Amino acid sequence: MSGKWWRRAPPEERVVAAERSGHRTLAATVRHQGLHLGRDATTRAEGVRR
């Protein structure tokens, strides 16, 4: 694979921090839209399509 440039993998702590940030953003968006689901898998929220 001559001519290919490969970047090193990012440090694991950066990946974990990015994942956590994304989950927090998603959770805040869901709360803002009023689609909060409880931990119980049988809980359904109004307006959530399956």
PDB file of N, CA, C and O in Angstrom:
ATOM      1  N   MET A   1       0.823  -1.180   0.000  1.00  0.00           N
ATOM      2  CA  MET A   1       0.000   0.000   0.000  1.00  0.00           C
ATOM      3  C   MET A   1       0.871   1.249   0.000  1.00  0.00           C
ATOM      4  O   MET A   1       0.797   2.084   0.901  1.00  0.00           O
ATOM      5  N   SER A   2       1.646   1.344  -0.972  1.00  0.00           N
ATOM      6  CA  SER A   2       2.539   2.479  -1.095  1.00  0.00           C
ATOM      7  C   SER A   2       1.740   3.766  -1.309  1.00  0.00           C
ATOM      8  O   SER A   2       0.749   3.788  -2.038  1.00  0.00           O
ATOM      9  N   GLY A   3       2.186   4.813  -0.669  1.00  0.00           N
ATOM     10  CA  GLY A   3       1.533   6.099  -0.827  1.00  0.00           C
ATOM     11  C   GLY A   3       0.362   6.339   0.115  1.00  0.00           C
ATOM     12  O   GLY A   3      -0.200   7.434   0.133  1.00  0.00           O
ATOM     13  N   LYS A   4      -0.010   5.346   0.888  1.00  0.00           N
ATOM     14  CA  LYS A   4      -1.126   5.514   1.835  1.00  0.00           C
ATOM     15  C   LYS A   4      -0.605   6.171   3.108  1.00  0.00           C
ATOM     16  O   LYS A   4       0.472   5.835   3.600  1.00  0.00           O
ATOM     17  N   TRP A   5      -1.377   7.101   3.624  1.00  0.00           N
ATOM     18  CA  TRP A   5      -1.018   7.758   4.871  1.00  0.00           C
ATOM     19  C   TRP A   5      -2.035   7.350   5.918  1.00  0.00           C
ATOM     20  O   TRP A   5      -3.231   7.577   5.736  1.00  0.00           O
ATOM     21  N   TRP A   6      -1.591   6.761   6.995  1.00  0.00           N
ATOM     22  CA  TRP A   6      -2.476   6.290   8.058  1.00  0.00           C
ATOM     23  C   TRP A   6      -2.228   7.087   9.316  1.00  0.00           C
ATOM     24  O   TRP A   6      -1.092   7.255   9.759  1.00  0.00           O
ATOM     25  N   ARG A   7      -3.316   7.574   9.884  1.00  0.00           N
ATOM     26  CA  ARG A   7      -3.181   8.283  11.160  1.00  0.00           C
ATOM     27  C   ARG A   7      -3.208   7.261  12.280  1.00  0.00           C
ATOM     28  O   ARG A   7      -3.807   6.192  12.162  1.00  0.00           O
ATOM     29  N   ARG A   8      -2.550   7.614  13.362  1.00  0.00           N
ATOM     30  CA  ARG A   8      -2.586   6.759  14.549  1.00  0.00           C
ATOM     31  C   ARG A   8      -3.973   6.817  15.158  1.00  0.00           C
ATOM     32  O   ARG A   8      -4.694   7.802  15.000  1.00  0.00           O
ATOM     33  N   ALA A   9      -4.339   5.751  15.856  1.00  0.00           N
ATOM     34  CA  ALA A   9      -5.619   5.727  16.561  1.00  0.00           C
ATOM     35  C   ALA A   9      -5.580   6.766  17.680  1.00  0.00           C
ATOM     36  O   ALA A   9      -4.541   6.936  18.317  1.00  0.00           O
ATOM     37  N   PRO A  10      -6.688   7.464  17.934  1.00  0.00           N
ATOM     38  CA  PRO A  10      -6.697   8.449  19.023  1.00  0.00           C
ATOM     39  C   PRO A  10      -6.586   7.734  20.368  1.00  0.00           C
ATOM     40  O   PRO A  10      -6.972   6.571  20.489  1.00  0.00           O
ATOM     41  N   PRO A  11      -6.064   8.422  21.366  1.00  0.00           N
ATOM     42  CA  PRO A  11      -5.968   7.819  22.692  1.00  0.00           C
ATOM     43  C   PRO A  11      -7.356   7.393  23.186  1.00  0.00           C
ATOM     44  O   PRO A  11      -8.340   8.100  22.970  1.00  0.00           O
ATOM     45  N   GLU A  12      -7.427   6.245  23.843  1.00  0.00           N
ATOM     46  CA  GLU A  12      -8.704   5.693  24.286  1.00  0.00           C
ATOM     47  C   GLU A  12      -9.495   6.668  25.156  1.00  0.00           C
ATOM     48  O   GLU A  12     -10.721   6.720  25.059  1.00  0.00           O
ATOM     49  N   GLU A  13      -8.819   7.435  25.996  1.00  0.00           N
ATOM     50  CA  GLU A  13      -9.547   8.357  26.869  1.00  0.00           C
ATOM     51  C   GLU A  13     -10.267   9.441  26.058  1.00  0.00           C
ATOM     52  O   GLU A  13     -11.324   9.916  26.473  1.00  0.00           O
ATOM     53  N   ARG A  14      -9.713   9.833  24.919  1.00  0.00           N
ATOM     54  CA  ARG A  14     -10.398  10.806  24.055  1.00  0.00           C
ATOM     55  C   ARG A  14     -11.641  10.192  23.421  1.00  0.00           C
ATOM     56  O   ARG A  14     -12.664  10.862  23.278  1.00  0.00           O
ATOM     57  N   VAL A  15     -11.555   8.928  23.045  1.00  0.00           N
ATOM     58  CA  VAL A  15     -12.707   8.242  22.462  1.00  0.00           C
ATOM     59  C   VAL A  15     -13.819   8.124  23.498  1.00  0.00           C
ATOM     60  O   VAL A  15     -14.982   8.400  23.201  1.00  0.00           O
ATOM     61  N   VAL A  16     -13.465   7.715  24.708  1.00  0.00           N
ATOM     62  CA  VAL A  16     -14.443   7.568  25.786  1.00  0.00           C
ATOM     63  C   VAL A  16     -15.084   8.916  26.106  1.00  0.00           C
ATOM     64  O   VAL A  16     -16.297   8.996  26.294  1.00  0.00           O
ATOM     65  N   ALA A  17     -14.284   9.966  26.167  1.00  0.00           N
ATOM     66  CA  ALA A  17     -14.817  11.302  26.457  1.00  0.00           C
ATOM     67  C   ALA A  17     -15.776  11.752  25.355  1.00  0.00           C
ATOM     68  O   ALA A  17     -16.815  12.346  25.645  1.00  0.00           O
ATOM     69  N   ALA A  18     -15.439  11.476  24.100  1.00  0.00           N
ATOM     70  CA  ALA A  18     -16.317  11.851  22.990  1.00  0.00           C
ATOM     71  C   ALA A  18     -17.628  11.069  23.042  1.00  0.00           C
ATOM     72  O   ALA A  18     -18.693  11.628  22.780  1.00  0.00           O
ATOM     73  N   GLU A  19     -17.556   9.772  23.379  1.00  0.00           N
ATOM     74  CA  GLU A  19     -18.778   8.960  23.498  1.00  0.00           C
ATOM     75  C   GLU A  19     -19.675   9.495  24.615  1.00  0.00           C
ATOM     76  O   GLU A  19     -20.885   9.627  24.434  1.00  0.00           O
ATOM     77  N   ARG A  20     -19.086   9.797  25.753  1.00  0.00           N
ATOM     78  CA  ARG A  20     -19.875  10.320  26.875  1.00  0.00           C
ATOM     79  C   ARG A  20     -20.519  11.646  26.519  1.00  0.00           C
ATOM     80  O   ARG A  20     -21.681  11.888  26.847  1.00  0.00           O
ATOM     81  N   SER A  21     -19.765  12.501  25.847  1.00  0.00           N
ATOM     82  CA  SER A  21     -20.304  13.793  25.433  1.00  0.00           C
ATOM     83  C   SER A  21     -21.484  13.608  24.480  1.00  0.00           C
ATOM     84  O   SER A  21     -22.497  14.299  24.592  1.00  0.00           O
ATOM     85  N   GLY A  22     -21.347  12.685  23.559  1.00  0.00           N
ATOM     86  CA  GLY A  22     -22.423  12.409  22.620  1.00  0.00           C
ATOM     87  C   GLY A  22     -23.664  11.877  23.316  1.00  0.00           C
ATOM     88  O   GLY A  22     -24.784  12.262  22.979  1.00  0.00           O
ATOM     89  N   HIS A  23     -23.467  10.989  24.291  1.00  0.00           N
ATOM     90  CA  HIS A  23     -24.611  10.455  25.046  1.00  0.00           C
ATOM     91  C   HIS A  23     -25.305  11.552  25.844  1.00  0.00           C
ATOM     92  O   HIS A  23     -26.533  11.592  25.911  1.00  0.00           O
ATOM     93  N   ARG A  24     -24.518  12.445  26.453  1.00  0.00           N
ATOM     94  CA  ARG A  24     -25.115  13.552  27.205  1.00  0.00           C
ATOM     95  C   ARG A  24     -25.914  14.466  26.278  1.00  0.00           C
ATOM     96  O   ARG A  24     -27.011  14.906  26.624  1.00  0.00           O
ATOM     97  N   THR A  25     -25.359  14.749  25.099  1.00  0.00           N
ATOM     98  CA  THR A  25     -26.058  15.594  24.140  1.00  0.00           C
ATOM     99  C   THR A  25     -27.359  14.947  23.687  1.00  0.00           C
ATOM    100  O   THR A  25     -28.389  15.616  23.604  1.00  0.00           O
ATOM    101  N   LEU A  26     -27.319  13.662  23.396  1.00  0.00           N
ATOM    102  CA  LEU A  26     -28.514  12.947  22.978  1.00  0.00           C
ATOM    103  C   LEU A  26     -29.557  12.940  24.090  1.00  0.00           C
ATOM    104  O   LEU A  26     -30.737  13.181  23.834  1.00  0.00           O
ATOM    105  N   ALA A  27     -29.133  12.668  25.319  1.00  0.00           N
ATOM    106  CA  ALA A  27     -30.062  12.651  26.453  1.00  0.00           C
ATOM    107  C   ALA A  27     -30.700  14.026  26.657  1.00  0.00           C
ATOM    108  O   ALA A  27     -31.901  14.121  26.913  1.00  0.00           O
ATOM    109  N   ALA A  28     -29.905  15.087  26.546  1.00  0.00           N
ATOM    110  CA  ALA A  28     -30.444  16.437  26.712  1.00  0.00           C
ATOM    111  C   ALA A  28     -31.446  16.756  25.606  1.00  0.00           C
ATOM    112  O   ALA A  28     -32.462  17.403  25.860  1.00  0.00           O
ATOM    113  N   THR A  29     -31.172  16.312  24.391  1.00  0.00           N
ATOM    114  CA  THR A  29     -32.089  16.535  23.277  1.00  0.00           C
ATOM    115  C   THR A  29     -33.408  15.822  23.516  1.00  0.00           C
ATOM    116  O   THR A  29     -34.476  16.393  23.298  1.00  0.00           O
ATOM    117  N   VAL A  30     -33.335  14.578  23.963  1.00  0.00           N
ATOM    118  CA  VAL A  30     -34.545  13.796  24.240  1.00  0.00           C
ATOM    119  C   VAL A  30     -35.355  14.461  25.350  1.00  0.00           C
ATOM    120  O   VAL A  30     -36.575  14.587  25.240  1.00  0.00           O
ATOM    121  N   ARG A  31     -34.678  14.888  26.422  1.00  0.00           N
ATOM    122  CA  ARG A  31     -35.386  15.564  27.515  1.00  0.00           C
ATOM    123  C   ARG A  31     -36.027  16.851  27.026  1.00  0.00           C
ATOM    124  O   ARG A  31     -37.165  17.153  27.384  1.00  0.00           O
ATOM    125  N   HIS A  32     -35.309  17.608  26.215  1.00  0.00           N
ATOM    126  CA  HIS A  32     -35.816  18.881  25.696  1.00  0.00           C
ATOM    127  C   HIS A  32     -37.074  18.668  24.855  1.00  0.00           C
ATOM    128  O   HIS A  32     -37.982  19.499  24.875  1.00  0.00           O
ATOM    129  N   GLN A  33     -37.131  17.576  24.128  1.00  0.00           N
ATOM    130  CA  GLN A  33     -38.277  17.295  23.276  1.00  0.00           C
ATOM    131  C   GLN A  33     -39.397  16.584  24.031  1.00  0.00           C
ATOM    132  O   GLN A  33     -40.450  16.306  23.457  1.00  0.00           O
ATOM    133  N   GLY A  34     -39.180  16.289  25.303  1.00  0.00           N
ATOM    134  CA  GLY A  34     -40.207  15.660  26.117  1.00  0.00           C
ATOM    135  C   GLY A  34     -40.419  14.185  25.809  1.00  0.00           C
ATOM    136  O   GLY A  34     -41.522  13.668  25.985  1.00  0.00           O
ATOM    137  N   LEU A  35     -39.391  13.513  25.360  1.00  0.00           N
ATOM    138  CA  LEU A  35     -39.507  12.105  25.005  1.00  0.00           C
ATOM    139  C   LEU A  35     -38.797  11.205  26.014  1.00  0.00           C
ATOM    140  O   LEU A  35     -38.296  10.142  25.647  1.00  0.00           O
ATOM    141  N   HIS A  36     -38.752  11.609  27.245  1.00  0.00           N
ATOM    142  CA  HIS A  36     -38.027  10.844  28.258  1.00  0.00           C
ATOM    143  C   HIS A  36     -38.643   9.459  28.439  1.00  0.00           C
ATOM    144  O   HIS A  36     -39.848   9.330  28.657  1.00  0.00           O
ATOM    145  N   LEU A  37     -37.822   8.447  28.347  1.00  0.00           N
ATOM    146  CA  LEU A  37     -38.245   7.071  28.596  1.00  0.00           C
ATOM    147  C   LEU A  37     -37.607   6.599  29.890  1.00  0.00           C
ATOM    148  O   LEU A  37     -36.435   6.873  30.147  1.00  0.00           O
ATOM    149  N   GLY A  38     -38.372   5.893  30.703  1.00  0.00           N
ATOM    150  CA  GLY A  38     -37.822   5.333  31.933  1.00  0.00           C
ATOM    151  C   GLY A  38     -36.895   4.172  31.631  1.00  0.00           C
ATOM    152  O   GLY A  38     -36.788   3.742  30.482  1.00  0.00           O
ATOM    153  N   ARG A  39     -36.239   3.673  32.632  1.00  0.00           N
ATOM    154  CA  ARG A  39     -35.333   2.543  32.454  1.00  0.00           C
ATOM    155  C   ARG A  39     -36.090   1.264  32.123  1.00  0.00           C
ATOM    156  O   ARG A  39     -35.521   0.345  31.534  1.00  0.00           O
ATOM    157  N   ASP A  40     -37.363   1.192  32.493  1.00  0.00           N
ATOM    158  CA  ASP A  40     -38.183   0.018  32.229  1.00  0.00           C
ATOM    159  C   ASP A  40     -38.454  -0.066  30.724  1.00  0.00           C
ATOM    160  O   ASP A  40     -38.989   0.872  30.133  1.00  0.00           O
ATOM    161  N   ALA A  41     -38.087  -1.174  30.120  1.00  0.00           N
ATOM    162  CA  ALA A  41     -38.219  -1.327  28.666  1.00  0.00           C
ATOM    163  C   ALA A  41     -39.672  -1.303  28.208  1.00  0.00           C
ATOM    164  O   ALA A  41     -39.932  -1.071  27.027  1.00  0.00           O
ATOM    165  N   THR A  42     -40.618  -1.536  29.102  1.00  0.00           N
ATOM    166  CA  THR A  42     -42.016  -1.539  28.704  1.00  0.00           C
ATOM    167  C   THR A  42     -42.616  -0.142  28.690  1.00  0.00           C
ATOM    168  O   THR A  42     -43.731   0.052  28.206  1.00  0.00           O
ATOM    169  N   THR A  43     -41.879   0.837  29.219  1.00  0.00           N
ATOM    170  CA  THR A  43     -42.356   2.230  29.246  1.00  0.00           C
ATOM    171  C   THR A  43     -42.363   2.772  27.833  1.00  0.00           C
ATOM    172  O   THR A  43     -41.385   2.638  27.098  1.00  0.00           O
ATOM    173  N   ARG A  44     -43.478   3.386  27.460  1.00  0.00           N
ATOM    174  CA  ARG A  44     -43.576   4.019  26.125  1.00  0.00           C
ATOM    175  C   ARG A  44     -43.862   5.499  26.322  1.00  0.00           C
ATOM    176  O   ARG A  44     -44.599   5.891  27.226  1.00  0.00           O
ATOM    177  N   ALA A  45     -43.275   6.300  25.472  1.00  0.00           N
ATOM    178  CA  ALA A  45     -43.510   7.747  25.542  1.00  0.00           C
ATOM    179  C   ALA A  45     -44.384   8.164  24.371  1.00  0.00           C
ATOM    180  O   ALA A  45     -44.331   7.571  23.294  1.00  0.00           O
ATOM    181  N   GLU A  46     -45.167   9.166  24.595  1.00  0.00           N
ATOM    182  CA  GLU A  46     -46.016   9.717  23.545  1.00  0.00           C
ATOM    183  C   GLU A  46     -45.130  10.263  22.419  1.00  0.00           C
ATOM    184  O   GLU A  46     -44.151  10.961  22.683  1.00  0.00           O
ATOM    185  N   GLY A  47     -45.465   9.953  21.193  1.00  0.00           N
ATOM    186  CA  GLY A  47     -44.726  10.511  20.056  1.00  0.00           C
ATOM    187  C   GLY A  47     -43.502   9.725  19.639  1.00  0.00           C
ATOM    188  O   GLY A  47     -42.816  10.132  18.701  1.00  0.00           O
ATOM    189  N   VAL A  48     -43.202   8.634  20.282  1.00  0.00           N
ATOM    190  CA  VAL A  48     -42.026   7.838  19.910  1.00  0.00           C
ATOM    191  C   VAL A  48     -42.470   6.782  18.917  1.00  0.00           C
ATOM    192  O   VAL A  48     -43.358   5.980  19.205  1.00  0.00           O
ATOM    193  N   ARG A  49     -41.848   6.785  17.747  1.00  0.00           N
ATOM    194  CA  ARG A  49     -42.188   5.776  16.734  1.00  0.00           C
ATOM    195  C   ARG A  49     -41.319   4.555  16.904  1.00  0.00           C
ATOM    196  O   ARG A  49     -40.139   4.662  17.236  1.00  0.00           O
ATOM    197  N   ARG A  50     -41.896   3.403  16.678  1.00  0.00           N
ATOM    198  CA  ARG A  50     -41.119   2.158  16.735  1.00  0.00           C
ATOM    199  C   ARG A  50     -41.082   1.511  15.397  1.00  0.00           C
ATOM    200  O   ARG A  50     -40.476   0.451  15.240  1.00  0.00           O
TER     201      ARG A  50
END
